[in-house]
Amino acid sequence: MNHVSDLLTYFYLFPLGIIIAILAISAGISGSNFWIPVYFIWLGIDPKTSFWLALLTMLFGFGSGIVRNLKNRMINWFIVTQYLKIAIPFVIVGTLLVPFAPAELLLVLFGSFVIIYGAFLIYRFGLFPRKNEPAVTETGEKIYWIRAAIAGFLKGLIATGTGKIIMPCILRHCKIRTPAEAVGSTVVIIFVVNLFAVLFRLTPDFISTLSEQKNLIFTIMIWVAPGVIIGGQIGPDVAKKLSKRGIRIYVGILLVFVGILIYMRSLSGF
């Protein structure tokens, strides 16, 4: 009876998983922006485990999104492979630095990043939207290697940054037909670098930490995994229907709020 009660404790993570997956995949950004605060602030899990759980959660949601985008033919594999060539080595570098970084520093870096990016989205799409932006087909064939390296490194170090940095670059490429295809291609890139970040964080010491929390992790993922898988199926269709400006303003507001919460929680001494 107690086992059933423990399982039901986190039932609310199922609908929350659907919502977060839809929001992240439709906007082409990392779901870890929202899962890290859920795990760290809401559930009280230690920071480094929260980062790893957020990455693990994204594998389910973005994996589901990839399946949907494959059906919709919304992935440009040429673009995906070009950006992964540089993003993968740098996500490994960023991940290998995690054991040497204090948890407080990782939280501050994460909070700062999401606040700055959220404020940029509000400024760029809300307060001062550009008019008559050039069409994607007029922008050229440039691959932004430096941004790909930064995106991979940030994903490895603070579990976020890939989608935010890479998707604007993909939108500018002449091979991209629609914004939905840019989102679909970005989702694949995020999934792959996410997988490397999950695997390379598994040092012997951290595996021991996870082992001590295996029952909690299992109970959480029982609800989270199916939620984000369902959301991953819905997100790509939402990306085709919502306005790019509207979804980014909304995401920007949420990210600023998330960053402030992270700061408040970390400054309070956990």
C-alpha positions in Angstrom: 0.0 0.0 0.0 2.9 2.4 0.9 4.5 1.6 -2.4 1.4 2.6 -4.3 1.1 5.8 -2.2 4.7 6.7 -3.0 4.1 6.2 -6.8 1.0 8.5 -6.6 3.0 11.2 -4.8 4.3 12.6 -8.1 1.3 12.0 -10.4 1.2 15.8 -11.2 4.4 15.4 -13.1 2.6 13.6 -15.8 0.4 16.6 -17.0 3.3 18.9 -16.2 5.6 16.8 -18.5 3.1 17.1 -21.4 3.0 20.9 -21.0 6.7 21.4 -20.7 7.4 19.1 -23.7 4.9 21.0 -25.9 6.4 24.3 -24.9 10.0 23.3 -25.4 9.6 21.5 -28.6 7.3 24.0 -30.2 9.8 26.8 -29.4 12.9 24.7 -30.3 14.5 25.2 -26.9 15.8 22.9 -24.3 13.3 21.5 -21.8 16.0 21.6 -19.1 15.2 25.3 -18.7 12.0 24.2 -17.0 12.9 20.8 -15.6 15.9 22.0 -13.6 13.7 24.4 -11.5 11.1 21.6 -11.1 13.6 19.1 -9.8 15.8 21.5 -7.8 13.3 24.1 -6.4 10.0 22.1 -6.4 11.2 18.6 -5.5 14.3 19.7 -3.6 16.8 17.4 -5.4 20.5 18.3 -5.2 21.7 20.6 -8.1 23.9 18.2 -10.0 21.3 15.4 -9.9 18.7 17.9 -11.0 20.8 18.8 -14.0 21.3 15.2 -14.9 17.6 14.3 -14.5 16.7 17.3 -16.7 18.9 16.0 -19.4 17.5 12.5 -19.0 14.0 13.8 -19.2 14.7 15.6 -22.4 15.8 12.3 -24.1 12.3 11.0 -23.7 10.5 14.2 -24.8 12.8 15.1 -27.7 13.1 11.5 -28.8 9.3 11.5 -29.2 9.5 14.8 -31.0 12.0 13.4 -33.5 9.6 10.6 -34.3 6.9 13.1 -35.0 9.1 15.3 -37.1 10.2 12.3 -39.1 6.6 11.6 -40.0 6.1 15.3 -40.9 9.4 15.4 -42.9 10.5 18.4 -40.9 14.2 17.5 -40.4 17.0 18.7 -42.6 19.7 16.1 -42.1 22.4 18.0 -43.9 22.0 20.9 -41.5 21.8 18.5 -38.5 25.1 16.7 -39.4 26.9 20.0 -40.0 26.2 21.4 -36.6 26.7 18.1 -34.8 30.2 17.8 -36.2 31.3 20.6 -33.9 28.7 20.5 -31.1 29.5 16.9 -30.0 33.2 17.4 -29.2 32.4 20.6 -27.2 29.5 19.1 -25.3 31.9 16.4 -24.1 34.4 19.1 -23.0 31.7 21.0 -21.1 30.4 17.8 -19.5 33.9 16.7 -18.3 34.3 20.0 -16.4 31.1 19.5 -14.4 32.8 17.4 -11.6 35.2 20.3 -11.0 32.6 23.0 -10.8 30.8 23.9 -7.5 27.1 23.3 -7.6 26.5 27.0 -6.6 28.5 28.2 -9.7 26.5 25.9 -12.0 23.2 27.3 -10.6 24.4 30.9 -11.0 25.5 30.3 -14.6 22.2 28.6 -15.4 20.1 31.3 -13.8 22.1 34.0 -15.5 21.8 32.4 -18.9 18.1 31.9 -18.8 17.4 35.4 -17.5 19.6 37.0 -20.2 18.1 34.9 -23.0 14.5 35.4 -21.7 15.1 39.2 -21.6 16.5 39.1 -25.1 13.4 37.3 -26.4 11.0 39.8 -24.7 13.1 42.7 -26.1 13.5 41.2 -29.6 10.0 40.0 -30.2 7.9 41.9 -27.8 9.2 45.5 -27.2 11.0 46.0 -30.5 9.9 43.5 -33.1 11.6 43.7 -36.5 9.4 44.3 -39.5 9.9 42.9 -42.9 12.6 40.3 -41.9 14.3 38.7 -44.9 13.1 35.4 -46.0 15.0 32.2 -45.1 15.9 31.5 -48.8 17.7 34.9 -49.0 20.1 34.3 -46.2 22.8 32.0 -47.6 24.6 28.7 -46.8 26.8 29.7 -43.8 27.2 27.2 -41.0 28.0 29.1 -37.7 30.8 26.9 -36.3 31.7 29.1 -33.3 28.1 29.3 -32.2 27.8 25.5 -32.5 30.8 25.1 -30.3 29.4 27.5 -27.7 26.0 25.7 -27.8 27.6 22.3 -27.3 29.8 23.5 -24.5 26.9 25.2 -22.6 24.8 22.0 -22.9 27.6 20.0 -21.4 28.3 22.4 -18.5 24.8 23.8 -17.6 22.4 21.6 -19.5 21.0 24.3 -21.7 21.9 26.7 -24.5 21.9 24.5 -27.6 18.5 25.3 -29.0 18.7 29.0 -28.2 22.0 29.5 -29.9 21.7 27.1 -32.9 18.1 27.6 -34.0 18.5 31.2 -35.1 21.5 30.1 -37.2 19.5 27.3 -38.8 16.6 29.7 -39.6 19.1 31.7 -41.7 20.2 28.8 -43.9 18.8 28.7 -47.4 18.2 24.9 -47.3 15.5 25.4 -44.6 12.1 25.7 -46.1 10.0 26.7 -43.1 10.4 27.7 -39.4 8.9 24.3 -38.5 11.7 22.5 -40.3 14.2 24.7 -38.4 12.6 23.6 -35.2 12.6 19.9 -36.3 16.2 20.0 -37.2 17.1 21.8 -33.9 15.3 19.2 -31.9 17.5 16.4 -33.4 20.6 18.4 -32.6 19.5 19.0 -29.0 18.6 15.3 -28.6 22.1 14.1 -29.7 24.1 16.6 -27.7 21.8 15.8 -24.8 22.6 12.1 -25.0 26.3 12.8 -24.9 25.8 15.1 -21.9 23.9 12.4 -20.0 26.5 9.7 -20.7 29.6 11.7 -20.0 28.3 13.0 -16.6 28.2 9.4 -15.4 31.5 9.4 -13.4 32.0 6.7 -10.7 31.3 9.2 -7.9 28.1 10.5 -9.6 26.9 7.0 -10.3 27.1 6.3 -6.6 25.1 9.4 -5.9 22.4 8.4 -8.4 22.4 4.9 -6.9 21.5 6.3 -3.5 18.5 8.0 -5.0 17.4 5.3 -7.4 14.0 4.8 -5.9 13.2 8.5 -6.0 14.4 8.8 -9.6 12.4 5.7 -10.7 9.2 7.0 -9.0 9.6 10.4 -10.7 10.4 9.0 -14.2 7.3 6.7 -14.1 5.2 9.9 -14.5 7.6 12.2 -16.3 8.6 9.9 -19.1 5.2 9.2 -20.6 4.2 12.8 -20.1 7.1 14.2 -22.1 6.6 11.4 -24.7 3.0 12.5 -25.3 4.0 16.2 -25.3 6.8 15.4 -27.8 4.1 14.1 -30.2 2.1 17.3 -29.9 4.9 19.9 -29.9 5.8 19.7 -33.6 2.2 20.3 -34.7 2.0 23.2 -32.3 5.2 24.6 -33.9 3.4 24.8 -37.3 0.4 26.6 -35.9 1.7 29.2 -33.4 3.3 32.4 -34.4 7.0 32.6 -34.0 6.7 36.0 -32.2 4.0 34.9 -29.8 5.7 31.7 -28.6 9.0 33.4 -28.1 7.5 36.3 -26.0 5.8 33.7 -23.8 8.9 31.6 -23.4 11.0 34.7 -22.7 8.7 35.7 -19.8 8.8 32.2 -18.4 12.6 32.0 -18.6 13.1 35.3 -16.8 10.8 34.0 -14.0 12.7 30.7 -13.9 16.0 32.5 -13.6 14.8 34.7 -10.8 13.5 31.6 -8.9 16.9 29.9 -9.4 18.7 32.9 -8.0 16.4 33.2 -5.0 16.8 29.5 -4.2 20.5 29.4 -4.6 21.1 32.6 -2.6 19.1 31.2 0.2 21.7 28.5 0.7 19.7 25.7 -0.9 
